[in-house]
Amino acid sequence: MRILHTADWHLGQTLHDVSRDVEHELFFSWLLDVLEERLTDALLVAGDVFDGANPPARAQQLFFAFLAQARRRLPRLQIVVIGGNHDSAARLDAPKPVFDAFGIRMVGGLPRRGGEIDVESVLVPLQRGSEVRAVVLAIPFLRNADLLAVGGDDPLVEGVRAVYEAVTERARRDYPGVPLIAMGHLYLRFGAISELSERKILGGNLHAVPADIFSNASYAALGHLHLPQKVGSPHVRYSGSPIPLSLAEKDYPHQIVEVKIPGKMDDQAQTERIRVPRFVDMLRVPDRGAASVEEVVAQLEGLEVDGHGKGLEPFLEVAVRLDEPEPALRRLVEEALVGKPVRLAKITTQYTGASATADKEIVELSELRVEDVFERLWKSRYDEPVSRDVREALAELVERAQHEGGDAG
């Protein structure tokens, strides 16, 4: 059985106020071709379908159009989608009756029935013909309220573990001897994060979950971390995002993962990484570090960029080293770029000498998370780092605001 694992699409995302819709549309076209060429049996999407709880109409249209095209071109393709921390669970679950009618399993939030986990709703048997070849544990991003009440040194981590153990136990009872595929949208201990585009989850990354919670699975299809990586074991993988979601991710090897499921329950799956084409380039001047205004302007004037279609012009970050503020910096950069088919996304400034000690770093508001603003304010008032208890309380408030705001929309 062949399965494709992808995650972190972030439909509706903008990069420095520039829409990524064209890139997502091209990714979907490419993905449909790959699904068809590789005779794929199932597609797993491990959360963060959308970039926010209230995605724009165009982002929703792209998502539904992809699902409709996948169903037309590959009528036997089984599709399983879970919600991520960026998604509104209620919004994803709202069209569930329609998804069910078309054979698409959507699990936006952890379903409950009578106060207990509705395990049947998160167990998804994958079939080839009439035979069940694997069972997916389609567990979405777990908010604090979803976790089972257990003891231990870290109740949040143990609460996550308890959810997976309960679903695994039921899967083994109902589907004895069948390989298990665990899905999740969470932060694993020792996972490498992208600070500019990943929200901290489960209490501000203080509660990183150990990878051994997936020891009973033949494969763990994970989302949340945008850098493709395996954690702790070759069968525990983040597919990564299909496009760079920040300028810091321009060198990531964006990919999806093909998974070949073994015939026996205790055998690990075989994996193959499939690189996603870079639909829009990301450029930086200079390539590393920063340069003086004169050096940057000279490099920009000599910059050669091939022609691109509308909406496919490369993003450009310019890093300038300054001794003191330069009010005309943006004008100088824009003049050097006249006639060049690029989109100036960001000008980064690094100060030297006396100016460096003044901490004059300019940070764009769009790059700051709520946690970043809170920590800066806390440090300015109390001159000490934020305590763990305060971090946890803040993370819970942010999560509740994001969740309730999305569901209300």
N, C-alpha and C positions, 0 to 999 in steps of 0.2 A: 504494500500500500504506500502510495506517495502522497506526502503532505507538504504544503508550503506554509511557512511560518513568517509572518510579518507583524509589525506593530508601529505605534507612534506615528500615524499619518499626520495628525494635527491639521486636519482640513480647516480652512478658514484662517490659517496663520498669516501674519504679515511680518516682513522683515524690514524694520525701520520704515514702516508705513507703506511698504510695497507688497501687494497681494502675491500669494504663491499659487493661485488657482491654476495658472497655465502649467506650472511644473507638476502639480498634482494630476491634472488631466492627462499629461503625457505619461506620468508614472502608471496611471490606471490602464492606459492603452498598452503600454509595455507589459504590465502584469497579466493582462488578459491573454496576450500572445504566449507568455511563458506558461501560464496555466494550461493552455491548449496544447502547446508543443510537448510538454512533459507529461501529458496524460494524467494530470493531477486528480487525486481522489478527494482531497479536502483542503480547504484554505482556513488557516487559523489567524485571527487578527487579535493581538494581545493588548488591546486597550489604547486609550488616547486616539480614538477615531477623529475627534474634533479637538481644536486647540482651546476651546472654551466651553463653558456650560451653556452659553447662548450663541451657538454658531450662526453666522450669516446665512441667508437663504441660499446663496450660491454654493456654499460648502455642503449644505444638505442636499442640494440638487446633484452635486458631483457624487456624493455617497450613494444616493438612491439610483442614479444612472449607472454607476459601476455594478451595483448588485443586479440590476435588471439585465445589463449586458452579459454578466457572468451567467445568469440563469438561462439566457437565450443561447449563448454559445456553448455552454457546458451544462446541460440539463441535469447531469448526474453528479455535478460537483457539490460536495457538502461544505457549508460555510458556517463557521462558528466565530462569533465576535463577542468579546467581553469589554466592559467599560473600564476606563482608566481614571486617574485622579483629575485629569482635565475635563472629563466628560460629565454631563449630568446623567445620573443613573435613570432618573424618571424619564428624561427625554429619549434616551435610547430604548427604554422598555415600552414607551407609549405605543409604538406601532407593532408590538409583539404579535398580535393576532394575524396581521398581514405577513410578517416575516415567517411565522409558523406555516401559513398556507403555502408559502413558496419554498419551504424546506430550509429556511435560514434560521439558525439558532442564535438568538441575541440574548445576552445576559448582561444588562446594564448595571444592575446592583444585585447584591446577594439576596435572593428571594427567601421569604419566610412564610411559614404556614403554621398558625396556632402557636406562634412564639418560637418555633423550632426552624432550623434551616430546612428549606424545601429541597432536599438532596436530589430528588428526581429531576428538578428543573435545571440542575447544573451538571448532571451526568448526560453526556451526549455520545451514544454509540455510533461509531463510524463503520459503515458497511461497504463491502464489495460484493455485489450481488445480494444474496440473502444472508451472507455470513458476516457477523460482527468481528471486525479485524482489530479494533482498538476502541478504547473508551476515553473520552476527553473529560477531564475535570475542569469545567469551564467556570473558574472562580474569578470574579472581577476584582477590581481594586476594593480592598476591605477598609471601610471607614471604622473609626473607633467603635461606633455603635453596633457594627456587625460582628465584632469579635466575641468569642465565647468567654465567659467569665471563668478564668482559671487562676491558680496561684503561680508561684515561681518568682525568680529574681526580677524578671521583666514581664509583667502581665500582658503587655501589648504583643511582644514576640510570641509568648506562649499562647496567646489568644489566636494569632494567625496559625500557629502550628496545629492547634486544636481543630480549627475549621478544616484544614487539609486532611487531618487524620480522620475526622468524622466522614468526610466525603470519600476518602480512600477506602475506608472500612466498608461503606455501602457498595462501592464499585466492585470490590473483591467478592462481596457476597452475591451481588446480582449478576456479575460477569466473571465467574471464576476462570482463571487461566488466561484471561485476555489482557494484552499489554495496556498500560495506563499512560495517558498523556496529560500532564498537569499544565494548566494555563494559569498565569498570574500576572498582575501588574503591581509590582512592589520593588523595594530596594533591597538587594541581597548584600550581605556583608562582603567587603572587599570588591564590590562593583565600582567601576570607574565612571564618574558622572561628568556631565557637561554643565558647568556652573551657570552659563548664560541662558540655558533654555529648559532646564528641568526643575520643576518645583520639588522642594523637599517634602517628603511624605513620611507617614508613620512617626510623627513627633520630631520632625526636623532632622531626619537621618540619624538620630540618636538610637533608634530602634531598628538597626539593620538586621534583616532576617537571615539566619544561617542557611546555606544551600542544602544542608542535610534534610530539610523538610521534604525534599523531592527525591529522597533515596529510594522510594518505592515505585518511582515512575520510570518508564523506558525513555521518556523525553519530557523536558520542561520547557514550554514555549512562553517566554517571558517578554514583558514590555515595561517601559518606563525609562531605562537607560538608553540613550541615543547612540552610544558607541557600541557597535557589535562586539560581543564578547561572550566567552564561556566563563562560568564562575564555579570553581570547586570541582567540576567534573565536565567531561566533553558533552554529556547529554543535558546539561543545564545551560541554556543559552538565551541571551538577549539578541534578537534579530537586528536591533538598532532601527533608527528611522530611515525611511527611503530617500529623503532629501535632507541636506544640512539645514537645521532649524535656527542656527545662529552663525555668525561669522567665525566663531571659535570651532565650529564643526566642519570647516571647509576641507580638512584633510582626512576626515573619517572615511573609511571604506564602506560606503552605504551599500546595503545588501538585503536580500531575503534569504531564507534558509530552506532548502529542500530536505525533508526528513523521510527516511525509509524505515517503516515500522517493522520490527522483527516478528516472527511468528510465535515466540514464546514470551510469557509475561515478564520474566526476570531478565531478559536480554535487553541491552541498550540499543537505541536506534542508531542508524548510520546517518550522517549529515553531510550536506554539500552546500557551500556558500555560493550564492549567485549574485554577482555584482549588479547593482542598479546603475544604469547610465546616468551621467551627470548632465542634466538637461539645461542647467544654467550654471555657468562658471562663477567662481568666487575668486577675486583677485585681491592682492595686497601689495601696496607700495610703501616701503620696501618689503621684500619677502619676509624678513625677520627683523625684529627690533624696530627702531625709529631712526629717521634721518633728519637733517636740517631742512629748513624751508627751501633753500636753494637746491639742495640735492633732490628733494621730493618733486619740486616743480620741474627740474630737468628730466627726471625719470617719467613723470606724467606726460611731458611734451613728447618724449620718445616712445611712449607706450603704443604698441601695435596690437590692435584687437580686430579679429576677423568679424565680418558682418554677421548679424544674427537677426532672426525674425522679431517681430513686434512682441514685447513681453519676455524675450529671451536674452536681453542684453545682460552681460555679466554684472554682478554686484562688486563694488570696489570699496575697500577700506584703505584709508591713508593714515599712516602713523608718522607724526611730526615731533621732532625733538626741539624744544624751545628753551631759551634762557629766561625769557619773560613773555607775558601774553602778547599775542600778535592779533590785533583787531581785524586785520585784512586777510587773515589766513584763509577763510572759506572763499573769498573772492579770488585769491591767487590760485587756489586749487581748481575752482570751477573754470577760470580762464584757461588754465593749462589743459583742461579736458574738452574744450570747445571742439565739436565735430567728431568726437570719439564716442562710439556706441557702447557706453558703459553707464551704470547707475551708481552714483556716489552714495554709498550707504552710510558711511561713518568716517569722521575724522577723529583720530585718537591723538591726544597730545601728551608728551612726556617732558617734564620740566627738569632742568639740570641746575647745578650751582645753588645759589641762595634760594631760588624759587622752589627748588625741590623740597626744602625743609618746611616750606609753607603749606605743603600738602594741597596744591592747587589742582589736583586731578579733577577733570570734568567728567561726570558720569551722566549719561542720558537717563531720564526718568524711566523710559521703557525698559531699561536693562535692570532696574531695581525691583526686587520682589518685596512683598510686604515685610518679610522677615528681615531683609537688608535694611529697610528704612527704620524698623523698630530697633535693630541692634545699634545702628548709628545714633539714634536718639537716646537710647539707654546709656551708651558709652559717654555721650556728651554730658548727660545729667549726673551719672553716678560714677564715671571713670572706672568701671570694672566690667568684666564680661558678663553676659546674660547667663543666669544660672540654668541648670537643666530643668528644674521645675517650671520656671518662667517660660523657657523654650517650649516645653510640652503644652502648657496652657495656651500659648500663642498659636501653636500649630493646630490645636483643637478648635480655637476660635476661627482661624483662617479657613480650615476645612469646612466648618459648619456654615460660614458665610458663603463660601463658594458653592457648596452643595445646595443650600436653601435658595440662594440667588438663582442658580440654574434651574431648579425645579419650579420655582415660582414663574420663570419665564416660559 
